[in-house]
Amino acid sequence: MILILCTGLLTGCAADYLNHYDSVTLAAGDTQKFNSMLQTVDPLNPVSKNTHIEGDGTRAAAIAHNYKFPPPPPPPPAITVNVGGSGVTQ
């Protein structure tokens, strides 16, 4: 009984997967919604008018300087060769 119930639930999930659509998404071709959004009076978020950008100019200048003139890479690690059980560093 439980097996029949589980297979019944899974067939509902597979129905959309097995359908063949000619579009990339199910919402493709929804021009009426697109046109209504295009003609909206003020579609922008009110927070987008905030011109106060929180940040530090000194930190931004340091990041730009490090981008233009990157620091030199660290030296490669020392090579350790084991000869007869004793570690010799070259």
PDB file of N, CA, C and O in Angstrom:
ATOM      1  N   MET A   1       0.825  -1.198   0.000  1.00  0.00           N
ATOM      2  CA  MET A   1       0.000   0.000   0.000  1.00  0.00           C
ATOM      3  C   MET A   1       0.870   1.263   0.000  1.00  0.00           C
ATOM      4  O   MET A   1       0.609   2.213  -0.738  1.00  0.00           O
ATOM      5  N   ILE A   2       1.899   1.251   0.837  1.00  0.00           N
ATOM      6  CA  ILE A   2       2.792   2.413   0.917  1.00  0.00           C
ATOM      7  C   ILE A   2       3.566   2.581  -0.385  1.00  0.00           C
ATOM      8  O   ILE A   2       3.819   3.703  -0.824  1.00  0.00           O
ATOM      9  N   LEU A   3       3.941   1.461  -0.998  1.00  0.00           N
ATOM     10  CA  LEU A   3       4.666   1.521  -2.264  1.00  0.00           C
ATOM     11  C   LEU A   3       3.809   2.161  -3.363  1.00  0.00           C
ATOM     12  O   LEU A   3       4.315   2.948  -4.163  1.00  0.00           O
ATOM     13  N   ILE A   4       2.556   1.838  -3.402  1.00  0.00           N
ATOM     14  CA  ILE A   4       1.645   2.419  -4.400  1.00  0.00           C
ATOM     15  C   ILE A   4       1.486   3.922  -4.151  1.00  0.00           C
ATOM     16  O   ILE A   4       1.447   4.712  -5.093  1.00  0.00           O
ATOM     17  N   LEU A   5       1.395   4.303  -2.892  1.00  0.00           N
ATOM     18  CA  LEU A   5       1.258   5.713  -2.546  1.00  0.00           C
ATOM     19  C   LEU A   5       2.502   6.503  -2.956  1.00  0.00           C
ATOM     20  O   LEU A   5       2.391   7.606  -3.492  1.00  0.00           O
ATOM     21  N   CYS A   6       3.687   5.940  -2.704  1.00  0.00           N
ATOM     22  CA  CYS A   6       4.941   6.628  -3.063  1.00  0.00           C
ATOM     23  C   CYS A   6       5.095   6.768  -4.570  1.00  0.00           C
ATOM     24  O   CYS A   6       5.509   7.821  -5.055  1.00  0.00           O
ATOM     25  N   THR A   7       4.766   5.720  -5.316  1.00  0.00           N
ATOM     26  CA  THR A   7       4.875   5.816  -6.773  1.00  0.00           C
ATOM     27  C   THR A   7       3.856   6.801  -7.331  1.00  0.00           C
ATOM     28  O   THR A   7       4.128   7.471  -8.328  1.00  0.00           O
ATOM     29  N   GLY A   8       2.703   6.897  -6.712  1.00  0.00           N
ATOM     30  CA  GLY A   8       1.700   7.873  -7.150  1.00  0.00           C
ATOM     31  C   GLY A   8       2.179   9.298  -6.954  1.00  0.00           C
ATOM     32  O   GLY A   8       1.910  10.164  -7.787  1.00  0.00           O
ATOM     33  N   LEU A   9       2.889   9.550  -5.858  1.00  0.00           N
ATOM     34  CA  LEU A   9       3.421  10.893  -5.617  1.00  0.00           C
ATOM     35  C   LEU A   9       4.555  11.228  -6.580  1.00  0.00           C
ATOM     36  O   LEU A   9       4.679  12.373  -7.017  1.00  0.00           O
ATOM     37  N   LEU A  10       5.372  10.253  -6.909  1.00  0.00           N
ATOM     38  CA  LEU A  10       6.510  10.510  -7.795  1.00  0.00           C
ATOM     39  C   LEU A  10       6.090  10.717  -9.243  1.00  0.00           C
ATOM     40  O   LEU A  10       6.790  11.412  -9.979  1.00  0.00           O
ATOM     41  N   THR A  11       4.993  10.151  -9.670  1.00  0.00           N
ATOM     42  CA  THR A  11       4.564  10.339 -11.051  1.00  0.00           C
ATOM     43  C   THR A  11       4.133  11.779 -11.309  1.00  0.00           C
ATOM     44  O   THR A  11       4.235  12.258 -12.438  1.00  0.00           O
ATOM     45  N   GLY A  12       3.659  12.465 -10.292  1.00  0.00           N
ATOM     46  CA  GLY A  12       3.308  13.876 -10.457  1.00  0.00           C
ATOM     47  C   GLY A  12       4.535  14.733 -10.688  1.00  0.00           C
ATOM     48  O   GLY A  12       4.471  15.720 -11.421  1.00  0.00           O
ATOM     49  N   CYS A  13       5.652  14.373 -10.076  1.00  0.00           N
ATOM     50  CA  CYS A  13       6.900  15.132 -10.269  1.00  0.00           C
ATOM     51  C   CYS A  13       7.469  14.906 -11.655  1.00  0.00           C
ATOM     52  O   CYS A  13       8.044  15.820 -12.247  1.00  0.00           O
ATOM     53  N   ALA A  14       7.315  13.702 -12.178  1.00  0.00           N
ATOM     54  CA  ALA A  14       7.917  13.370 -13.463  1.00  0.00           C
ATOM     55  C   ALA A  14       7.099  13.911 -14.630  1.00  0.00           C
ATOM     56  O   ALA A  14       7.599  13.974 -15.753  1.00  0.00           O
ATOM     57  N   ALA A  15       5.853  14.302 -14.384  1.00  0.00           N
ATOM     58  CA  ALA A  15       5.004  14.750 -15.491  1.00  0.00           C
ATOM     59  C   ALA A  15       5.562  16.003 -16.150  1.00  0.00           C
ATOM     60  O   ALA A  15       5.598  16.078 -17.378  1.00  0.00           O
ATOM     61  N   ASP A  16       6.000  16.994 -15.367  1.00  0.00           N
ATOM     62  CA  ASP A  16       6.569  18.203 -15.958  1.00  0.00           C
ATOM     63  C   ASP A  16       7.919  17.918 -16.597  1.00  0.00           C
ATOM     64  O   ASP A  16       8.274  18.542 -17.598  1.00  0.00           O
ATOM     65  N   TYR A  17       8.663  16.998 -16.040  1.00  0.00           N
ATOM     66  CA  TYR A  17       9.980  16.694 -16.584  1.00  0.00           C
ATOM     67  C   TYR A  17       9.872  16.018 -17.947  1.00  0.00           C
ATOM     68  O   TYR A  17      10.711  16.240 -18.820  1.00  0.00           O
ATOM     69  N   LEU A  18       8.855  15.203 -18.129  1.00  0.00           N
ATOM     70  CA  LEU A  18       8.726  14.455 -19.373  1.00  0.00           C
ATOM     71  C   LEU A  18       8.045  15.244 -20.482  1.00  0.00           C
ATOM     72  O   LEU A  18       8.065  14.804 -21.632  1.00  0.00           O
ATOM     73  N   ASN A  19       7.444  16.390 -20.183  1.00  0.00           N
ATOM     74  CA  ASN A  19       6.825  17.206 -21.227  1.00  0.00           C
ATOM     75  C   ASN A  19       7.900  17.836 -22.094  1.00  0.00           C
ATOM     76  O   ASN A  19       8.975  18.185 -21.604  1.00  0.00           O
ATOM     77  N   HIS A  20       7.620  17.979 -23.347  1.00  0.00           N
ATOM     78  CA  HIS A  20       8.570  18.599 -24.272  1.00  0.00           C
ATOM     79  C   HIS A  20       8.068  20.002 -24.607  1.00  0.00           C
ATOM     80  O   HIS A  20       6.956  20.173 -25.106  1.00  0.00           O
ATOM     81  N   TYR A  21       8.899  20.999 -24.327  1.00  0.00           N
ATOM     82  CA  TYR A  21       8.529  22.382 -24.583  1.00  0.00           C
ATOM     83  C   TYR A  21       9.429  22.954 -25.676  1.00  0.00           C
ATOM     84  O   TYR A  21      10.580  22.542 -25.818  1.00  0.00           O
ATOM     85  N   ASP A  22       8.900  23.902 -26.444  1.00  0.00           N
ATOM     86  CA  ASP A  22       9.664  24.540 -27.505  1.00  0.00           C
ATOM     87  C   ASP A  22      10.446  25.741 -27.006  1.00  0.00           C
ATOM     88  O   ASP A  22      11.216  26.320 -27.772  1.00  0.00           O
ATOM     89  N   SER A  23      10.281  26.133 -25.769  1.00  0.00           N
ATOM     90  CA  SER A  23      10.939  27.323 -25.238  1.00  0.00           C
ATOM     91  C   SER A  23      11.948  26.921 -24.169  1.00  0.00           C
ATOM     92  O   SER A  23      11.966  25.785 -23.697  1.00  0.00           O
ATOM     93  N   VAL A  24      12.786  27.887 -23.802  1.00  0.00           N
ATOM     94  CA  VAL A  24      13.795  27.640 -22.783  1.00  0.00           C
ATOM     95  C   VAL A  24      13.147  27.559 -21.410  1.00  0.00           C
ATOM     96  O   VAL A  24      13.477  26.674 -20.621  1.00  0.00           O
ATOM     97  N   THR A  25      12.232  28.468 -21.117  1.00  0.00           N
ATOM     98  CA  THR A  25      11.548  28.464 -19.832  1.00  0.00           C
ATOM     99  C   THR A  25      10.048  28.410 -20.060  1.00  0.00           C
ATOM    100  O   THR A  25       9.564  28.641 -21.168  1.00  0.00           O
ATOM    101  N   LEU A  26       9.327  28.105 -19.002  1.00  0.00           N
ATOM    102  CA  LEU A  26       7.869  28.053 -19.116  1.00  0.00           C
ATOM    103  C   LEU A  26       7.262  29.444 -19.239  1.00  0.00           C
ATOM    104  O   LEU A  26       6.129  29.583 -19.699  1.00  0.00           O
ATOM    105  N   ALA A  27       8.013  30.496 -18.827  1.00  0.00           N
ATOM    106  CA  ALA A  27       7.497  31.859 -18.892  1.00  0.00           C
ATOM    107  C   ALA A  27       7.846  32.543 -20.217  1.00  0.00           C
ATOM    108  O   ALA A  27       7.504  33.711 -20.400  1.00  0.00           O
ATOM    109  N   ALA A  28       8.506  31.861 -21.131  1.00  0.00           N
ATOM    110  CA  ALA A  28       8.858  32.471 -22.411  1.00  0.00           C
ATOM    111  C   ALA A  28       7.584  32.780 -23.193  1.00  0.00           C
ATOM    112  O   ALA A  28       6.645  31.985 -23.211  1.00  0.00           O
ATOM    113  N   GLY A  29       7.567  33.939 -23.834  1.00  0.00           N
ATOM    114  CA  GLY A  29       6.414  34.335 -24.621  1.00  0.00           C
ATOM    115  C   GLY A  29       5.353  35.058 -23.825  1.00  0.00           C
ATOM    116  O   GLY A  29       4.231  35.219 -24.304  1.00  0.00           O
ATOM    117  N   ASP A  30       5.673  35.497 -22.626  1.00  0.00           N
ATOM    118  CA  ASP A  30       4.715  36.207 -21.781  1.00  0.00           C
ATOM    119  C   ASP A  30       4.854  37.711 -22.048  1.00  0.00           C
ATOM    120  O   ASP A  30       5.308  38.460 -21.184  1.00  0.00           O
ATOM    121  N   THR A  31       4.464  38.141 -23.239  1.00  0.00           N
ATOM    122  CA  THR A  31       4.675  39.534 -23.649  1.00  0.00           C
ATOM    123  C   THR A  31       3.759  40.505 -22.927  1.00  0.00           C
ATOM    124  O   THR A  31       4.132  41.662 -22.729  1.00  0.00           O
ATOM    125  N   GLN A  32       2.580  40.071 -22.531  1.00  0.00           N
ATOM    126  CA  GLN A  32       1.681  40.992 -21.837  1.00  0.00           C
ATOM    127  C   GLN A  32       2.269  41.420 -20.499  1.00  0.00           C
ATOM    128  O   GLN A  32       2.203  42.594 -20.136  1.00  0.00           O
ATOM    129  N   LYS A  33       2.838  40.479 -19.771  1.00  0.00           N
ATOM    130  CA  LYS A  33       3.459  40.824 -18.494  1.00  0.00           C
ATOM    131  C   LYS A  33       4.691  41.699 -18.723  1.00  0.00           C
ATOM    132  O   LYS A  33       4.925  42.645 -17.971  1.00  0.00           O
ATOM    133  N   PHE A  34       5.478  41.393 -19.756  1.00  0.00           N
ATOM    134  CA  PHE A  34       6.655  42.186 -20.067  1.00  0.00           C
ATOM    135  C   PHE A  34       6.275  43.623 -20.399  1.00  0.00           C
ATOM    136  O   PHE A  34       6.910  44.559 -19.914  1.00  0.00           O
ATOM    137  N   ASN A  35       5.248  43.804 -21.219  1.00  0.00           N
ATOM    138  CA  ASN A  35       4.829  45.153 -21.593  1.00  0.00           C
ATOM    139  C   ASN A  35       4.282  45.931 -20.403  1.00  0.00           C
ATOM    140  O   ASN A  35       4.510  47.136 -20.302  1.00  0.00           O
ATOM    141  N   SER A  36       3.571  45.271 -19.510  1.00  0.00           N
ATOM    142  CA  SER A  36       3.054  45.981 -18.340  1.00  0.00           C
ATOM    143  C   SER A  36       4.195  46.399 -17.420  1.00  0.00           C
ATOM    144  O   SER A  36       4.140  47.478 -16.830  1.00  0.00           O
ATOM    145  N   MET A  37       5.218  45.577 -17.285  1.00  0.00           N
ATOM    146  CA  MET A  37       6.367  45.951 -16.466  1.00  0.00           C
ATOM    147  C   MET A  37       7.183  47.052 -17.155  1.00  0.00           C
ATOM    148  O   MET A  37       7.777  47.894 -16.481  1.00  0.00           O
ATOM    149  N   LEU A  38       7.212  47.048 -18.470  1.00  0.00           N
ATOM    150  CA  LEU A  38       7.962  48.055 -19.216  1.00  0.00           C
ATOM    151  C   LEU A  38       7.342  49.438 -19.053  1.00  0.00           C
ATOM    152  O   LEU A  38       8.060  50.438 -19.042  1.00  0.00           O
ATOM    153  N   GLN A  39       6.024  49.510 -18.928  1.00  0.00           N
ATOM    154  CA  GLN A  39       5.336  50.781 -18.834  1.00  0.00           C
ATOM    155  C   GLN A  39       5.007  51.186 -17.399  1.00  0.00           C
ATOM    156  O   GLN A  39       4.198  52.088 -17.183  1.00  0.00           O
ATOM    157  N   THR A  40       5.619  50.535 -16.428  1.00  0.00           N
ATOM    158  CA  THR A  40       5.420  50.908 -15.028  1.00  0.00           C
ATOM    159  C   THR A  40       6.029  52.280 -14.795  1.00  0.00           C
ATOM    160  O   THR A  40       7.106  52.574 -15.315  1.00  0.00           O
ATOM    161  N   VAL A  41       5.354  53.127 -14.018  1.00  0.00           N
ATOM    162  CA  VAL A  41       5.799  54.506 -13.818  1.00  0.00           C
ATOM    163  C   VAL A  41       7.152  54.566 -13.125  1.00  0.00           C
ATOM    164  O   VAL A  41       8.051  55.256 -13.605  1.00  0.00           O
ATOM    165  N   ASP A  42       7.321  53.865 -12.011  1.00  0.00           N
ATOM    166  CA  ASP A  42       8.571  53.915 -11.261  1.00  0.00           C
ATOM    167  C   ASP A  42       8.963  52.498 -10.856  1.00  0.00           C
ATOM    168  O   ASP A  42       8.652  52.075  -9.743  1.00  0.00           O
ATOM    169  N   PRO A  43       9.638  51.757 -11.730  1.00  0.00           N
ATOM    170  CA  PRO A  43       9.943  50.376 -11.415  1.00  0.00           C
ATOM    171  C   PRO A  43      11.150  50.205 -10.489  1.00  0.00           C
ATOM    172  O   PRO A  43      11.442  49.086 -10.066  1.00  0.00           O
ATOM    173  N   LEU A  44      11.860  51.303 -10.166  1.00  0.00           N
ATOM    174  CA  LEU A  44      13.076  51.180  -9.375  1.00  0.00           C
ATOM    175  C   LEU A  44      12.770  51.046  -7.888  1.00  0.00           C
ATOM    176  O   LEU A  44      11.753  51.536  -7.398  1.00  0.00           O
ATOM    177  N   ASN A  45      13.644  50.394  -7.207  1.00  0.00           N
ATOM    178  CA  ASN A  45      13.561  50.263  -5.761  1.00  0.00           C
ATOM    179  C   ASN A  45      13.887  51.617  -5.135  1.00  0.00           C
ATOM    180  O   ASN A  45      14.844  52.252  -5.578  1.00  0.00           O
ATOM    181  N   PRO A  46      13.154  52.096  -4.138  1.00  0.00           N
ATOM    182  CA  PRO A  46      13.447  53.398  -3.532  1.00  0.00           C
ATOM    183  C   PRO A  46      14.838  53.463  -2.903  1.00  0.00           C
ATOM    184  O   PRO A  46      15.420  54.543  -2.805  1.00  0.00           O
ATOM    185  N   VAL A  47      15.367  52.342  -2.485  1.00  0.00           N
ATOM    186  CA  VAL A  47      16.694  52.330  -1.872  1.00  0.00           C
ATOM    187  C   VAL A  47      17.773  52.601  -2.921  1.00  0.00           C
ATOM    188  O   VAL A  47      18.884  52.994  -2.565  1.00  0.00           O
ATOM    189  N   SER A  48      17.470  52.401  -4.195  1.00  0.00           N
ATOM    190  CA  SER A  48      18.475  52.611  -5.239  1.00  0.00           C
ATOM    191  C   SER A  48      18.829  54.086  -5.414  1.00  0.00           C
ATOM    192  O   SER A  48      19.824  54.400  -6.067  1.00  0.00           O
ATOM    193  N   LYS A  49      18.039  54.995  -4.847  1.00  0.00           N
ATOM    194  CA  LYS A  49      18.345  56.425  -4.949  1.00  0.00           C
ATOM    195  C   LYS A  49      19.332  56.882  -3.884  1.00  0.00           C
ATOM    196  O   LYS A  49      19.705  58.055  -3.855  1.00  0.00           O
ATOM    197  N   ASN A  50      19.759  55.986  -3.017  1.00  0.00           N
ATOM    198  CA  ASN A  50      20.719  56.314  -1.963  1.00  0.00           C
ATOM    199  C   ASN A  50      22.091  56.526  -2.603  1.00  0.00           C
ATOM    200  O   ASN A  50      22.674  55.586  -3.143  1.00  0.00           O
ATOM    201  N   THR A  51      22.605  57.746  -2.547  1.00  0.00           N
ATOM    202  CA  THR A  51      23.906  58.056  -3.155  1.00  0.00           C
ATOM    203  C   THR A  51      25.041  58.014  -2.146  1.00  0.00           C
ATOM    204  O   THR A  51      26.198  58.223  -2.513  1.00  0.00           O
ATOM    205  N   HIS A  52      24.735  57.748  -0.887  1.00  0.00           N
ATOM    206  CA  HIS A  52      25.780  57.662   0.137  1.00  0.00           C
ATOM    207  C   HIS A  52      26.390  56.268   0.099  1.00  0.00           C
ATOM    208  O   HIS A  52      25.762  55.304   0.537  1.00  0.00           O
ATOM    209  N   ILE A  53      27.602  56.155  -0.420  1.00  0.00           N
ATOM    210  CA  ILE A  53      28.285  54.877  -0.529  1.00  0.00           C
ATOM    211  C   ILE A  53      29.205  54.741   0.675  1.00  0.00           C
ATOM    212  O   ILE A  53      30.144  55.518   0.853  1.00  0.00           O
ATOM    213  N   GLU A  54      28.917  53.741   1.494  1.00  0.00           N
ATOM    214  CA  GLU A  54      29.740  53.535   2.670  1.00  0.00           C
ATOM    215  C   GLU A  54      31.029  52.842   2.254  1.00  0.00           C
ATOM    216  O   GLU A  54      31.000  51.780   1.632  1.00  0.00           O
ATOM    217  N   GLY A  55      32.142  53.441   2.595  1.00  0.00           N
ATOM    218  CA  GLY A  55      33.438  52.869   2.266  1.00  0.00           C
ATOM    219  C   GLY A  55      34.538  53.823   2.663  1.00  0.00           C
ATOM    220  O   GLY A  55      34.290  54.986   2.980  1.00  0.00           O
ATOM    221  N   ASP A  56      35.737  53.325   2.644  1.00  0.00           N
ATOM    222  CA  ASP A  56      36.901  54.101   3.034  1.00  0.00           C
ATOM    223  C   ASP A  56      37.746  54.367   1.793  1.00  0.00           C
ATOM    224  O   ASP A  56      38.151  53.428   1.108  1.00  0.00           O
ATOM    225  N   GLY A  57      38.013  55.632   1.500  1.00  0.00           N
ATOM    226  CA  GLY A  57      38.805  55.984   0.324  1.00  0.00           C
ATOM    227  C   GLY A  57      40.243  55.523   0.429  1.00  0.00           C
ATOM    228  O   GLY A  57      40.846  55.140  -0.573  1.00  0.00           O
ATOM    229  N   THR A  58      40.802  55.555   1.633  1.00  0.00           N
ATOM    230  CA  THR A  58      42.184  55.116   1.815  1.00  0.00           C
ATOM    231  C   THR A  58      42.310  53.624   1.534  1.00  0.00           C
ATOM    232  O   THR A  58      43.267  53.181   0.899  1.00  0.00           O
ATOM    233  N   ARG A  59      41.339  52.858   2.009  1.00  0.00           N
ATOM    234  CA  ARG A  59      41.369  51.415   1.765  1.00  0.00           C
ATOM    235  C   ARG A  59      41.190  51.122   0.276  1.00  0.00           C
ATOM    236  O   ARG A  59      41.860  50.240  -0.262  1.00  0.00           O
ATOM    237  N   ALA A  60      40.299  51.845  -0.392  1.00  0.00           N
ATOM    238  CA  ALA A  60      40.090  51.637  -1.824  1.00  0.00           C
ATOM    239  C   ALA A  60      41.338  52.002  -2.618  1.00  0.00           C
ATOM    240  O   ALA A  60      41.669  51.326  -3.592  1.00  0.00           O
ATOM    241  N   ALA A  61      42.037  53.070  -2.211  1.00  0.00           N
ATOM    242  CA  ALA A  61      43.265  53.459  -2.903  1.00  0.00           C
ATOM    243  C   ALA A  61      44.348  52.413  -2.708  1.00  0.00           C
ATOM    244  O   ALA A  61      45.106  52.128  -3.635  1.00  0.00           O
ATOM    245  N   ALA A  62      44.433  51.836  -1.512  1.00  0.00           N
ATOM    246  CA  ALA A  62      45.429  50.790  -1.269  1.00  0.00           C
ATOM    247  C   ALA A  62      45.146  49.549  -2.100  1.00  0.00           C
ATOM    248  O   ALA A  62      46.071  48.914  -2.606  1.00  0.00           O
ATOM    249  N   ILE A  63      43.883  49.204  -2.240  1.00  0.00           N
ATOM    250  CA  ILE A  63      43.523  48.039  -3.054  1.00  0.00           C
ATOM    251  C   ILE A  63      43.855  48.298  -4.517  1.00  0.00           C
ATOM    252  O   ILE A  63      44.357  47.408  -5.204  1.00  0.00           O
ATOM    253  N   ALA A  64      43.577  49.517  -5.004  1.00  0.00           N
ATOM    254  CA  ALA A  64      43.907  49.851  -6.391  1.00  0.00           C
ATOM    255  C   ALA A  64      45.414  49.833  -6.609  1.00  0.00           C
ATOM    256  O   ALA A  64      45.885  49.391  -7.656  1.00  0.00           O
ATOM    257  N   HIS A  65      46.178  50.316  -5.618  1.00  0.00           N
ATOM    258  CA  HIS A  65      47.637  50.314  -5.738  1.00  0.00           C
ATOM    259  C   HIS A  65      48.165  48.880  -5.776  1.00  0.00           C
ATOM    260  O   HIS A  65      49.053  48.571  -6.570  1.00  0.00           O
ATOM    261  N   ASN A  66      47.625  48.001  -4.924  1.00  0.00           N
ATOM    262  CA  ASN A  66      48.059  46.602  -4.936  1.00  0.00           C
ATOM    263  C   ASN A  66      47.655  45.895  -6.227  1.00  0.00           C
ATOM    264  O   ASN A  66      48.309  44.936  -6.638  1.00  0.00           O
ATOM    265  N   TYR A  67      46.593  46.357  -6.861  1.00  0.00           N
ATOM    266  CA  TYR A  67      46.186  45.770  -8.131  1.00  0.00           C
ATOM    267  C   TYR A  67      47.150  46.178  -9.239  1.00  0.00           C
ATOM    268  O   TYR A  67      47.527  45.355 -10.073  1.00  0.00           O
ATOM    269  N   LYS A  68      47.550  47.455  -9.246  1.00  0.00           N
ATOM    270  CA  LYS A  68      48.476  47.935 -10.283  1.00  0.00           C
ATOM    271  C   LYS A  68      49.888  47.426 -10.061  1.00  0.00           C
ATOM    272  O   LYS A  68      50.573  47.060 -11.016  1.00  0.00           O
ATOM    273  N   PHE A  69      50.332  47.400  -8.804  1.00  0.00           N
ATOM    274  CA  PHE A  69      51.691  46.991  -8.472  1.00  0.00           C
ATOM    275  C   PHE A  69      51.620  45.866  -7.440  1.00  0.00           C
ATOM    276  O   PHE A  69      51.727  46.125  -6.242  1.00  0.00           O
ATOM    277  N   PRO A  70      51.442  44.624  -7.888  1.00  0.00           N
ATOM    278  CA  PRO A  70      51.291  43.525  -6.931  1.00  0.00           C
ATOM    279  C   PRO A  70      52.589  43.285  -6.165  1.00  0.00           C
ATOM    280  O   PRO A  70      53.673  43.509  -6.703  1.00  0.00           O
ATOM    281  N   PRO A  71      52.490  42.832  -4.918  1.00  0.00           N
ATOM    282  CA  PRO A  71      53.696  42.544  -4.157  1.00  0.00           C
ATOM    283  C   PRO A  71      54.428  41.349  -4.762  1.00  0.00           C
ATOM    284  O   PRO A  71      53.807  40.503  -5.407  1.00  0.00           O
ATOM    285  N   PRO A  72      55.758  41.273  -4.557  1.00  0.00           N
ATOM    286  CA  PRO A  72      56.494  40.142  -5.139  1.00  0.00           C
ATOM    287  C   PRO A  72      56.061  38.830  -4.492  1.00  0.00           C
ATOM    288  O   PRO A  72      55.648  38.813  -3.333  1.00  0.00           O
ATOM    289  N   PRO A  73      56.155  37.734  -5.241  1.00  0.00           N
ATOM    290  CA  PRO A  73      55.745  36.451  -4.676  1.00  0.00           C
ATOM    291  C   PRO A  73      56.720  36.020  -3.578  1.00  0.00           C
ATOM    292  O   PRO A  73      57.885  36.416  -3.601  1.00  0.00           O
ATOM    293  N   PRO A  74      56.261  35.221  -2.625  1.00  0.00           N
ATOM    294  CA  PRO A  74      57.166  34.759  -1.564  1.00  0.00           C
ATOM    295  C   PRO A  74      58.220  33.819  -2.138  1.00  0.00           C
ATOM    296  O   PRO A  74      57.993  33.189  -3.171  1.00  0.00           O
ATOM    297  N   PRO A  75      59.367  33.720  -1.476  1.00  0.00           N
ATOM    298  CA  PRO A  75      60.409  32.814  -1.984  1.00  0.00           C
ATOM    299  C   PRO A  75      59.941  31.363  -1.883  1.00  0.00           C
ATOM    300  O   PRO A  75      59.136  31.023  -1.016  1.00  0.00           O
ATOM    301  N   PRO A  76      60.448  30.517  -2.767  1.00  0.00           N
ATOM    302  CA  PRO A  76      60.027  29.111  -2.714  1.00  0.00           C
ATOM    303  C   PRO A  76      60.525  28.456  -1.428  1.00  0.00           C
ATOM    304  O   PRO A  76      61.543  28.877  -0.878  1.00  0.00           O
ATOM    305  N   PRO A  77      59.837  27.452  -0.950  1.00  0.00           N
ATOM    306  CA  PRO A  77      60.273  26.781   0.275  1.00  0.00           C
ATOM    307  C   PRO A  77      61.580  26.021   0.050  1.00  0.00           C
ATOM    308  O   PRO A  77      61.911  25.631  -1.070  1.00  0.00           O
ATOM    309  N   ALA A  78      62.308  25.824   1.143  1.00  0.00           N
ATOM    310  CA  ALA A  78      63.579  25.094   1.054  1.00  0.00           C
ATOM    311  C   ALA A  78      63.315  23.644   0.680  1.00  0.00           C
ATOM    312  O   ALA A  78      62.308  23.056   1.074  1.00  0.00           O
ATOM    313  N   ILE A  79      64.238  23.080  -0.087  1.00  0.00           N
ATOM    314  CA  ILE A  79      64.111  21.693  -0.525  1.00  0.00           C
ATOM    315  C   ILE A  79      64.818  20.809   0.494  1.00  0.00           C
ATOM    316  O   ILE A  79      65.988  21.031   0.805  1.00  0.00           O
ATOM    317  N   THR A  80      64.123  19.823   1.009  1.00  0.00           N
ATOM    318  CA  THR A  80      64.690  18.892   1.982  1.00  0.00           C
ATOM    319  C   THR A  80      64.905  17.558   1.302  1.00  0.00           C
ATOM    320  O   THR A  80      63.986  16.989   0.712  1.00  0.00           O
ATOM    321  N   VAL A  81      66.143  17.060   1.393  1.00  0.00           N
ATOM    322  CA  VAL A  81      66.486  15.772   0.796  1.00  0.00           C
ATOM    323  C   VAL A  81      66.837  14.822   1.931  1.00  0.00           C
ATOM    324  O   VAL A  81      67.707  15.128   2.747  1.00  0.00           O
ATOM    325  N   ASN A  82      66.175  13.681   1.993  1.00  0.00           N
ATOM    326  CA  ASN A  82      66.477  12.681   3.001  1.00  0.00           C
ATOM    327  C   ASN A  82      67.502  11.696   2.446  1.00  0.00           C
ATOM    328  O   ASN A  82      67.230  10.972   1.488  1.00  0.00           O
ATOM    329  N   VAL A  83      68.672  11.681   3.058  1.00  0.00           N
ATOM    330  CA  VAL A  83      69.724  10.741   2.654  1.00  0.00           C
ATOM    331  C   VAL A  83      70.040   9.873   3.862  1.00  0.00           C
ATOM    332  O   VAL A  83      70.592  10.359   4.849  1.00  0.00           O
ATOM    333  N   GLY A  84      69.703   8.626   3.793  1.00  0.00           N
ATOM    334  CA  GLY A  84      70.010   7.702   4.867  1.00  0.00           C
ATOM    335  C   GLY A  84      69.304   8.034   6.171  1.00  0.00           C
ATOM    336  O   GLY A  84      69.816   7.720   7.246  1.00  0.00           O
ATOM    337  N   GLY A  85      68.135   8.665   6.095  1.00  0.00           N
ATOM    338  CA  GLY A  85      67.366   8.942   7.297  1.00  0.00           C
ATOM    339  C   GLY A  85      67.658  10.284   7.925  1.00  0.00           C
ATOM    340  O   GLY A  85      66.956  10.669   8.859  1.00  0.00           O
ATOM    341  N   SER A  86      68.662  11.023   7.462  1.00  0.00           N
ATOM    342  CA  SER A  86      68.941  12.342   8.034  1.00  0.00           C
ATOM    343  C   SER A  86      68.482  13.411   7.062  1.00  0.00           C
ATOM    344  O   SER A  86      68.691  13.284   5.856  1.00  0.00           O
ATOM    345  N   GLY A  87      67.866  14.450   7.565  1.00  0.00           N
ATOM    346  CA  GLY A  87      67.384  15.531   6.716  1.00  0.00           C
ATOM    347  C   GLY A  87      68.489  16.527   6.394  1.00  0.00           C
ATOM    348  O   GLY A  87      69.078  17.104   7.309  1.00  0.00           O
ATOM    349  N   VAL A  88      68.781  16.741   5.121  1.00  0.00           N
ATOM    350  CA  VAL A  88      69.798  17.697   4.700  1.00  0.00           C
ATOM    351  C   VAL A  88      69.097  18.777   3.904  1.00  0.00           C
ATOM    352  O   VAL A  88      68.389  18.480   2.942  1.00  0.00           O
ATOM    353  N   THR A  89      69.288  20.042   4.297  1.00  0.00           N
ATOM    354  CA  THR A  89      68.650  21.162   3.625  1.00  0.00           C
ATOM    355  C   THR A  89      69.643  21.808   2.678  1.00  0.00           C
ATOM    356  O   THR A  89      70.779  22.096   3.056  1.00  0.00           O
ATOM    357  N   GLN A  90      69.218  22.032   1.465  1.00  0.00           N
ATOM    358  CA  GLN A  90      70.098  22.682   0.481  1.00  0.00           C
ATOM    359  C   GLN A  90      69.665  24.107   0.286  1.00  0.00           C
ATOM    360  O   GLN A  90      70.271  24.834  -0.501  1.00  0.00           O
TER     361      GLN A  90
END
